[in-house]
Amino acid sequence: MTLGEAAARTSGASAGSAGASSGGASRTSTRPAGGETWLVRHSTEWRQVGIVTAYWLTLSCMYWLPFCRNPAVLALACALSFLNAVVIHNHLHRGIFHSKRLNLIFRSILSFGNLYPASANIPAHNLVHHHFEDDGQWDWADSRCVRFRWNLANLVHFPNVAGPRTFNGVTAWAKTARHEGFVRQYQTELGFAFGLTAVLMIFDFWTTLFFVCVPQLYGARCILRINILQHDGADISSEWNHSRNFVGRAFNWIMCNNGYHTIHHNRAGLHWSELDSAHRREAAPRIAPSLDQPSMVGYLLRTYLFTWSRGRPVDGHAVEARAGGIELPSRAERRAEAARSAVQETAAREMAPGETQSAASP
C-alpha cells in the first residue's frame, strides 16, 4: 500500500474503530475472558512476561557464564528470541500492562530481544499487513515477493527481501506521517536495542556477537518467515481463506495462540487468549482443509523439504460459497480495529481525524 494511505488510515483509526464498534465488531467482545490483575490487563499475559524473562535470563547466562556457551543453550536462546518476536506482535496489538508508560518501556525491552524497534510493527503489521492488497499495493512482506522454482529457496531467502522492504517502508512512513510520539518512541527503542548491544560488545565482543546477536537476529528473521508460512498459497482476496493456521494445542500454548491467524485478521480486537475458541467456532468451518494444519513442523517438512515446487493456491471463494456465510465486519472496519490499540499507545493524541499525507511506496 502507499505510505500516504497508511498514514491517512492511521489518522482515521480512532474514527474507523468507532464505526466498527457500531457494526459487526461490536458483537465480538474485546475484553478477554478471565479477570484483570493488578499489573497486567489479563492474567494470561504473565505467560508472555515469562517468555521474555526466560529469554533475558538465557542471554545473561551465556554472556556471564562460560559453561553456558554451548549449542544447546544457544538453540534455546534462538527459540526464545522467536517467541520474543511473537510477544512483540501481541503487545503491539494489545498492550500487556495497564500502565501506558510501562507498555512503552516494555517495547524497548522487547526491541533489544530482536534488535529492531518493536514499534515498527505499527506501520508494518497493524497498518500495512492487515490491509493485504485491498488498496492495490502489496503488503511489504507479501509472500509473492520471492519466486524461486525451488520452494525451500523461497523460505530461506524471504527475509532478505521482506526485511529491507519492510524497514524502507517503516522509515519512509515515519518521515511522512508526522506523528512525533511514534518517532520518539521508535528512536528510543532503536537507541536502547543497539545501545545495550554495543555496550555488551565493548566488554566482550565475541561473546556478544555469537551468543547475543545470533539469537537476536534469528528471532527477527524467523518472524518475517512466518508471513510466508501463514499466507503463501492462501487466497488473500477472500474473507476466510486468506491465512494458514497451525492448530496444535501445545504449539499454540507456547506461541500464545499465534497459530490462529485467520481469526486474528478477521477479529483483530480479540485478545490472543480467545483466538482458539473463536477459530473453532468461526474460521474452521469456512476454510480449506489445507489451511488448517495440525503441525507447523510437519507443514515445513512436507512443503519445503519433501516438495520441490510451490503448491497450487487455494480458491477461497469457492470454499466459502460451500460453507455458508457469517456476519463479519467490513474489511475497512477490521483494518481500523487492527490499527487502533497500537496507535493509541503512542501518538493518537497527535492525529487529527481525516488528516492525509502523500508519499511514495517503498
C-alpha positions in Angstrom: 0.0 0.0 0.0 1.1 3.6 -0.4 2.6 5.3 2.6 0.2 8.1 2.3 -2.8 5.7 2.5 -1.2 4.1 5.5 -0.7 7.4 7.2 -4.2 8.6 6.4 -5.8 5.3 7.7 -3.8 5.6 10.8 -5.1 9.1 11.3 -8.6 7.8 10.9 -8.1 4.7 13.0 -10.0 6.0 16.0 -12.9 7.2 13.9 -12.9 3.9 11.9 -12.8 1.8 15.0 -15.7 3.7 16.4 -17.6 2.7 13.3 -16.6 -0.9 13.8 -17.9 -0.8 17.4 -21.3 0.1 16.0 -21.1 -2.6 13.3 -20.2 -6.3 13.3 -17.1 -5.8 15.5 -19.3 -4.8 18.5 -20.7 -8.4 18.5 -17.2 -9.7 19.3 -16.0 -8.8 22.8 -12.7 -7.0 23.0 -12.4 -7.9 26.7 -10.7 -11.3 27.2 -12.4 -13.9 29.3 -10.9 -14.0 32.8 -10.2 -11.3 35.3 -7.7 -8.4 35.1 -4.9 -8.4 37.6 -3.1 -5.7 39.5 -0.4 -5.1 36.9 -1.3 -6.8 33.6 -4.5 -6.4 31.7 -5.2 -10.1 31.7 -3.9 -13.0 33.8 -2.7 -14.9 30.7 -0.2 -12.0 30.0 2.1 -13.5 32.7 2.9 -16.2 30.1 4.3 -13.5 27.8 6.1 -11.8 30.6 7.6 -15.2 31.5 8.8 -15.8 27.9 10.6 -12.5 27.8 12.1 -13.0 31.3 13.3 -16.5 30.3 14.9 -15.1 27.2 16.8 -12.4 29.1 18.0 -14.9 31.7 19.2 -17.2 28.9 21.1 -14.4 27.2 22.6 -13.4 30.6 23.7 -16.9 31.4 25.5 -17.2 28.1 27.1 -13.8 28.5 28.3 -14.2 32.1 28.8 -18.0 32.5 31.2 -19.7 30.1 29.8 -23.1 30.7 26.5 -21.9 29.2 28.1 -21.1 25.9 27.2 -24.3 24.1 24.9 -25.3 21.2 22.1 -26.4 23.5 21.7 -23.2 25.4 22.2 -21.2 22.1 19.4 -23.2 20.5 17.2 -22.4 23.5 18.0 -18.7 23.2 17.2 -18.7 19.5 13.8 -20.3 20.2 13.1 -17.8 22.9 14.1 -15.0 20.6 11.4 -16.1 18.1 8.9 -16.2 20.9 10.1 -12.7 21.9 9.1 -11.5 18.4 5.7 -13.2 18.9 5.2 -11.2 22.1 6.1 -8.1 20.1 3.2 -8.9 17.8 0.7 -9.4 20.6 1.9 -6.5 22.6 1.6 -4.1 19.7 -2.0 -5.2 19.2 -3.0 -5.2 22.9 -0.6 -3.7 25.4 0.2 -6.1 28.2 0.1 -3.7 31.1 -2.5 -1.3 32.5 0.1 1.5 32.5 0.8 3.2 29.2 4.3 4.2 30.4 5.1 0.6 31.3 3.9 -0.6 27.9 6.2 1.8 26.2 9.1 0.7 28.4 8.3 -2.9 27.7 8.6 -2.1 24.0 12.2 -1.1 24.5 12.9 -4.4 26.3 11.3 -6.4 23.5 13.3 -4.4 20.9 16.6 -5.4 22.4 15.5 -9.1 22.2 15.2 -8.9 18.4 17.5 -5.9 17.6 14.8 -3.9 15.9 12.3 -1.3 17.2 9.1 -3.1 18.3 7.1 0.0 17.2 8.0 -0.9 13.6 5.1 -3.3 13.9 2.6 -0.4 13.9 3.0 0.6 10.2 4.4 -2.8 9.0 1.9 -5.1 10.6 -1.1 -3.3 12.1 -1.5 -1.0 9.2 0.0 -2.5 6.1 -0.1 -6.2 6.6 -3.7 -6.1 7.8 -4.6 -4.4 4.6 -3.4 -7.2 2.4 -3.6 -5.7 -1.1 -7.1 -4.2 -0.8 -5.7 -0.8 -1.8 -3.9 -2.1 -4.9 -0.5 -2.3 -3.2 1.3 -5.4 -1.9 2.0 -5.9 1.7 5.7 -5.1 2.4 6.1 -8.7 3.5 3.9 -10.3 0.8 4.8 -14.0 0.2 4.9 -13.4 -3.5 8.0 -11.2 -3.4 10.1 -14.4 -3.7 9.6 -16.5 -6.8 12.2 -19.3 -6.9 11.1 -22.6 -8.5 12.7 -24.4 -5.6 10.3 -23.7 -2.7 12.9 -24.1 0.0 14.8 -21.2 -1.6 11.7 -19.1 -1.2 11.6 -19.8 2.6 15.3 -19.2 3.1 15.6 -16.1 1.0 12.3 -14.4 2.1 13.7 -12.4 5.0 16.4 -10.9 2.7 13.7 -9.4 0.5 10.9 -8.7 3.1 13.3 -7.2 5.7 14.6 -4.3 3.5 11.1 -3.7 2.0 9.6 -3.5 5.5 12.2 -1.2 7.0 12.4 1.0 4.0 8.6 1.3 4.3 8.7 2.0 8.0 11.4 4.6 7.7 9.5 6.4 4.9 6.2 6.2 6.8 7.8 7.7 9.9 9.1 10.6 7.9 5.8 11.3 6.1 3.2 10.5 8.8 4.4 13.3 11.1 3.4 11.5 14.3 6.0 12.8 16.8 5.0 10.4 19.5 5.7 7.4 17.2 9.0 8.9 16.1 10.2 9.5 19.7 9.2 6.0 20.8 10.8 4.4 17.7 14.1 6.2 18.3 14.0 5.3 22.0 13.6 1.6 21.2 16.3 1.8 18.5 18.7 3.5 20.8 18.1 1.1 23.7 18.3 -2.1 21.5 21.5 -1.1 19.7 23.0 0.9 22.6 22.8 -2.0 25.0 24.1 -4.4 22.4 27.0 -2.1 21.7 27.8 -1.8 25.4 27.9 -5.6 25.7 30.2 -5.7 22.7 32.6 -3.3 24.3 33.1 -5.5 27.3 33.1 -8.9 25.4 32.9 -8.6 21.6 33.0 -12.2 20.5 30.6 -13.5 23.3 28.1 -10.8 22.4 28.4 -11.5 18.7 27.8 -15.2 18.9 25.7 -15.6 22.0 23.6 -12.4 21.9 23.5 -11.1 18.3 22.9 -14.5 16.8 19.7 -15.2 18.8 18.5 -11.6 18.3 18.8 -11.9 14.5 17.5 -15.4 14.4 14.2 -14.4 16.0 13.9 -11.3 13.8 14.3 -13.3 10.6 12.1 -16.1 11.7 9.2 -13.8 12.5 9.5 -12.4 8.9 9.3 -16.0 7.6 6.0 -16.5 9.4 4.5 -14.3 6.7 5.3 -16.8 4.0 4.1 -19.8 6.2 0.8 -18.1 7.0 -0.1 -16.7 3.6 1.7 -18.4 0.8 -0.9 -20.3 -1.3 -3.8 -18.8 0.5 -6.4 -16.5 -1.2 -5.9 -13.1 0.3 -8.9 -11.7 -1.6 -11.3 -14.0 0.2 -12.9 -13.3 3.6 -11.8 -16.5 5.4 -9.2 -18.3 3.2 -6.5 -15.6 3.3 -4.3 -17.3 6.0 -2.9 -20.6 7.0 -3.4 -21.8 10.6 -1.3 -24.1 12.8 -3.7 -25.5 15.3 -1.7 -27.9 17.6 -2.7 -27.2 21.2 0.8 -27.5 22.7 2.2 -25.3 19.9 -0.4 -22.6 20.5 0.2 -22.7 24.2 3.9 -21.9 23.6 3.1 -19.5 20.8 0.4 -17.6 22.7 -2.2 -18.7 20.1 -0.4 -17.1 17.2 -1.1 -20.2 15.2 -4.7 -19.0 14.7 -4.1 -16.4 12.0 -7.3 -16.3 10.1 -9.4 -15.3 13.1 -6.7 -12.8 14.1 -7.2 -10.9 10.8 -11.0 -11.1 11.0 -11.4 -10.3 14.7 -8.3 -8.2 15.4 -9.9 -6.8 18.5 -9.9 -10.2 20.2 -7.4 -10.9 22.9 -5.0 -13.6 21.9 -6.3 -15.9 24.7 -9.7 -16.1 22.9 -8.4 -17.0 19.4 -8.5 -20.8 19.8 -12.2 -21.0 20.6 -13.1 -18.3 18.0 -11.1 -20.2 15.4 -13.0 -23.4 16.0 -16.3 -21.6 16.0 -16.0 -19.3 13.0 -12.9 -20.0 10.9 -12.5 -23.8 10.8 -15.9 -24.5 9.1 -15.1 -21.9 6.4 -11.5 -22.6 5.3 -10.0 -25.2 3.0 -8.5 -28.2 4.9 -5.0 -27.3 3.6 -5.2 -24.0 5.5 -5.8 -25.7 8.9 -2.5 -27.5 9.6 -2.1 -29.6 12.8 1.7 -29.1 13.0 4.0 -26.3 11.8 7.0 -28.7 11.8 5.1 -31.2 9.7 4.0 -28.5 7.3 7.6 -27.2 6.9 8.9 -30.7 6.2 6.2 -31.5 3.6 6.2 -28.1 1.9 9.9 -27.2 1.8 12.0 -30.3 2.2 9.9 -33.1 0.7 8.4 -31.0 -2.1 10.3 -29.1 -4.8 7.9 -26.5 -6.1 5.1 -24.4 -4.6 1.7 -25.9 -4.3 -1.4 -24.7 -6.1 -3.2 -21.8 -4.5 -6.5 -22.2 -2.7 -9.7 -20.9 -4.3 -11.1 -19.4 -1.1 -14.2 -18.0 -2.6 -15.4 -21.5 -3.8 -14.7 -22.9 -0.3 -16.7 -20.1 1.4 -19.6 -20.5 -1.0 -20.0 -24.1 0.0 -19.5 -23.4 3.7 -22.0 -20.6 4.0 -21.6 -17.1 5.3 -21.2 -15.5 8.7 -21.8 -11.9 9.8 -18.4 -10.2 9.7 -17.3 -6.5 9.9 -16.2 -5.0 6.7 -12.5 -5.1 5.8 -12.3 -1.4 6.5 -13.6 -1.9 10.0 -11.3 -4.8 10.6 -8.3 -2.8 9.5 -9.3 0.1 11.8 -9.6 -2.4 14.7 -6.1 -3.7 13.9 -4.6 -0.2 13.9 -6.4 1.3 16.9 -4.9 0.0 20.0 -1.2 0.2 19.0 -1.7 3.7 17.7 -3.4 4.8 20.9 -0.4 3.7 22.9 1.9 6.2 21.2 0.6 9.2 19.2 -3.2 9.1 19.0 -3.4 12.5 20.6 -1.5 14.0 17.7 -3.7 12.6 15.0 -6.5 14.7 13.6 -9.3 12.6 12.0 -9.2 12.9 8.3 -5.6 14.1 8.2 -3.9 12.9 5.0 -0.3 12.8 3.8 1.1 11.8 0.4 4.2 9.7 -0.1 5.5 7.1 -2.4 5.5 3.4 -1.9 8.8 1.9 -0.6 
